[in-house]
Amino acid sequence: MTLTRLPLSKWWIETDDVTGEITGTYNKANITADIKAIQETLKLYPDLSQEASDVDATIKKVESSGWTVARISRTVALVQAMYQAYQTDPRQLETAQLTSKLNSLIELRERLV
């Protein structure tokens, strides 16, 4: 794929190297605005990696609590079950999708030089 900037414009056209067909048109200002909007939206959503780290830390605390082996096992199982149930929350999926889209847009913007 080849990106070509239209002269005196903020628009780029992506063409297929083999067929010469246009596969996409991009406006860098629009892409930058989309990136900013997604970043602002993600501030309102859960941080998936932080939450996974928090669950791991909670489990480690339970394991080092000095409780009986049976109580530790029950509590760890409960924490894991709650976290698995929480992961079915639609905001979890939305966060992952927005993060993926953000990464793609940032990559595209970097190609538009």
C-alpha positions in Angstrom: 0.0 0.0 0.0 1.2 3.4 -0.9 0.2 6.7 0.8 0.3 9.8 -1.4 -0.4 13.3 -0.1 -2.6 15.4 -2.3 -0.7 18.7 -3.1 -1.6 21.7 -1.0 -4.0 19.6 1.0 -4.4 17.8 4.3 -5.6 14.7 2.5 -3.8 11.4 1.8 -4.8 8.7 -0.6 -3.8 5.1 0.0 -3.5 3.0 -3.1 -3.0 -0.7 -3.7 0.5 -1.2 -5.2 -0.6 -4.1 -7.5 -4.0 -2.9 -8.8 -3.6 0.9 -8.4 -7.0 1.1 -6.8 -7.7 3.6 -4.0 -8.1 1.7 -0.8 -8.5 4.6 1.6 -8.6 8.4 2.0 -7.4 10.1 5.1 -7.4 13.6 6.6 -4.7 14.0 9.2 -6.6 16.6 11.1 -9.6 14.3 11.4 -7.5 11.4 12.5 -5.8 13.6 15.2 -9.2 14.7 16.4 -10.4 11.1 16.5 -7.3 10.1 18.5 -7.9 12.9 21.0 -11.6 12.0 21.4 -10.8 8.3 22.0 -8.2 9.2 24.5 -10.7 11.4 26.4 -13.3 8.7 26.3 -10.8 6.1 27.6 -10.2 8.2 30.6 -13.8 7.4 31.6 -13.4 3.7 31.1 -11.6 1.1 33.2 -7.9 0.6 32.8 -7.8 -3.1 31.9 -4.2 -3.7 32.7 -4.4 -1.9 36.0 -7.5 -3.9 37.0 -5.7 -7.2 36.2 -2.7 -6.0 38.3 -5.0 -5.1 41.2 -6.7 -8.5 41.1 -3.3 -10.2 41.1 -2.2 -8.0 44.1 -5.4 -8.8 46.0 -4.9 -12.6 45.5 -1.3 -12.3 46.7 -2.5 -10.4 49.8 -5.0 -13.2 50.5 -2.4 -15.9 50.0 -0.1 -14.2 52.5 -2.8 -13.4 55.0 -2.0 -16.2 57.4 -5.5 -17.6 57.1 -6.2 -21.3 56.9 -5.5 -23.1 53.5 -9.2 -23.7 53.1 -10.2 -20.1 53.7 -7.4 -18.9 51.3 -8.6 -21.3 48.6 -12.2 -20.1 49.0 -11.3 -16.5 49.0 -9.0 -16.7 46.0 -11.7 -18.7 44.1 -14.3 -16.0 45.0 -12.0 -13.1 43.8 -11.3 -15.0 40.6 -15.0 -15.6 40.0 -15.9 -12.0 40.7 -13.2 -10.8 38.3 -14.4 -13.2 35.6 -18.0 -12.0 36.0 -16.8 -8.4 35.8 -15.0 -9.1 32.6 -18.3 -9.7 30.9 -19.3 -6.1 31.5 -19.8 -4.4 28.1 -17.5 -1.6 29.1 -14.6 -4.1 29.3 -15.2 -5.0 25.6 -15.7 -1.4 24.6 -12.4 -0.5 26.3 -10.5 -3.2 24.4 -12.1 -2.1 21.1 -11.4 1.6 21.7 -7.8 0.8 22.6 -7.4 -1.2 19.5 -8.9 1.5 17.3 -6.7 4.1 19.1 -3.6 2.1 18.4 -4.5 1.7 14.7 -5.2 5.5 14.3 -1.9 6.4 16.0 -0.1 4.0 13.6 -1.9 5.5 10.6 -1.2 9.1 11.7 2.5 8.2 12.0 2.5 7.1 8.4 1.0 10.4 7.3 4.2 12.5 7.0 
